[in-house]
Amino acid sequence: MKHPVDAHVGKRIRHRRWMVGMTQQQLADKVGIKFQQIQKYETGMNRVSASRLWDIAEALGVTIAFFFDGLAESDRPAGAADMMADKEALELVRSYYSIPEAQRRRLFDLARVLSDAA
């Protein structure tokens, strides 16, 4: 039976991997393991050791703390977990951050005006 913390860490690994546009195979190659192990980590079926989590964090360009962010429900805004589990929302965020900063700011301002009008 998977532990909720292992499932959360796995989701954060998958989220970050997807956000940087990396496949499971690419992450596995960087960490020196098989992609099936990445699959097991991401589903929470296998626990990630501290040293392996260190390697994964380095490969994904984040701190270890990133994988535990949002673990306490009281610290998370309502609906944030559901939104980040939605592939369309993740794709939108990924696309947004691929836009040059000046254009991204203008898009952000437009989205804010549109949401205020709704």
C-alpha positions as CSV (number, residue, x, y, z in Angstrom):
1,M,0.0,0.0,0.0
2,K,1.4,3.4,-1.0
3,H,2.0,6.0,1.6
4,P,0.4,9.5,0.9
5,V,3.8,11.2,1.2
6,D,5.3,8.8,-1.4
7,A,2.4,9.5,-3.7
8,H,2.8,13.3,-3.2
9,V,6.5,13.2,-3.9
10,G,5.9,11.1,-7.0
11,K,3.3,13.5,-8.3
12,R,5.7,16.4,-7.8
13,I,8.5,14.5,-9.7
14,R,6.1,13.9,-12.6
15,H,4.9,17.5,-12.5
16,R,8.4,18.9,-12.6
17,R,9.6,16.4,-15.2
18,W,6.6,17.3,-17.4
19,M,7.1,21.1,-16.9
20,V,10.7,20.9,-18.1
21,G,9.7,18.8,-21.1
22,M,11.6,15.7,-20.0
23,T,10.6,12.1,-20.7
24,Q,10.8,9.4,-18.1
25,Q,13.6,7.9,-20.1
26,Q,15.6,11.1,-20.2
27,L,15.2,11.5,-16.4
28,A,16.2,7.9,-15.8
29,D,19.3,8.3,-18.0
30,K,20.3,11.5,-16.0
31,V,19.8,9.7,-12.7
32,G,21.3,6.4,-13.9
33,I,18.3,4.1,-13.5
34,K,15.7,2.5,-15.7
35,F,12.6,4.4,-16.8
36,Q,10.4,1.8,-15.1
37,Q,11.8,2.9,-11.8
38,I,10.8,6.5,-12.6
39,Q,7.3,5.2,-13.3
40,K,7.2,3.5,-9.9
41,Y,8.4,6.7,-8.2
42,E,5.9,8.8,-10.0
43,T,2.9,6.6,-9.0
44,G,4.1,6.3,-5.4
45,M,4.5,2.6,-5.7
46,N,8.2,2.8,-4.8
47,R,9.6,5.1,-2.2
48,V,12.4,7.4,-3.3
49,S,15.5,7.2,-1.2
50,A,17.1,10.4,0.1
51,S,20.1,10.0,-2.2
52,R,18.0,9.2,-5.2
53,L,15.7,12.2,-4.5
54,W,18.8,14.3,-4.4
55,D,19.8,13.1,-7.8
56,I,16.3,13.6,-9.2
57,A,16.2,17.2,-7.8
58,E,19.6,18.0,-9.4
59,A,18.4,16.5,-12.8
60,L,15.2,18.5,-12.7
61,G,16.8,21.7,-11.4
62,V,14.9,22.1,-8.1
63,T,15.6,21.8,-4.4
64,I,14.6,18.8,-2.4
65,A,12.0,20.9,-0.7
66,F,10.2,21.3,-4.0
67,F,8.9,17.7,-3.8
68,F,7.3,18.3,-0.4
69,D,5.7,21.7,-1.3
70,G,1.9,21.6,-0.7
71,L,2.0,18.5,1.4
72,A,0.1,20.0,4.2
73,E,-3.5,20.6,3.0
74,S,-3.8,23.7,5.2
75,D,-1.0,25.4,3.4
76,R,-2.5,24.8,-0.1
77,P,-5.1,27.0,-1.7
78,A,-8.4,25.2,-2.4
79,G,-8.3,23.5,-5.7
80,A,-4.6,23.8,-6.3
81,A,-4.0,20.1,-6.2
82,D,-6.8,19.4,-8.7
83,M,-5.6,22.1,-11.0
84,M,-2.0,20.8,-11.1
85,A,-3.3,17.3,-11.8
86,D,-5.2,18.6,-14.9
87,K,-3.0,18.0,-18.0
88,E,-4.6,20.9,-19.8
89,A,-3.7,23.3,-16.9
90,L,-0.1,22.0,-16.8
91,E,0.2,22.4,-20.6
92,L,-1.1,26.0,-20.3
93,V,1.4,26.8,-17.6
94,R,4.2,25.2,-19.5
95,S,3.3,27.1,-22.7
96,Y,3.0,30.3,-20.7
97,Y,6.5,30.1,-19.3
98,S,7.9,29.4,-22.8
99,I,6.8,32.8,-24.0
100,P,9.4,35.7,-23.7
101,E,9.0,37.6,-20.5
102,A,7.7,40.9,-22.0
103,Q,5.1,39.2,-24.0
104,R,4.2,36.9,-21.1
105,R,3.6,40.0,-18.9
106,R,1.2,41.4,-21.6
107,L,-0.6,38.1,-21.8
108,F,-0.9,38.0,-18.0
109,D,-2.4,41.5,-18.0
110,L,-4.9,40.5,-20.7
111,A,-5.9,37.3,-18.7
112,R,-6.4,39.4,-15.6
113,V,-8.7,41.9,-17.5
114,L,-10.7,39.0,-19.0
115,S,-11.1,37.3,-15.6
116,D,-12.3,40.6,-14.0
117,A,-14.8,41.0,-16.8
118,A,-16.2,37.5,-16.4
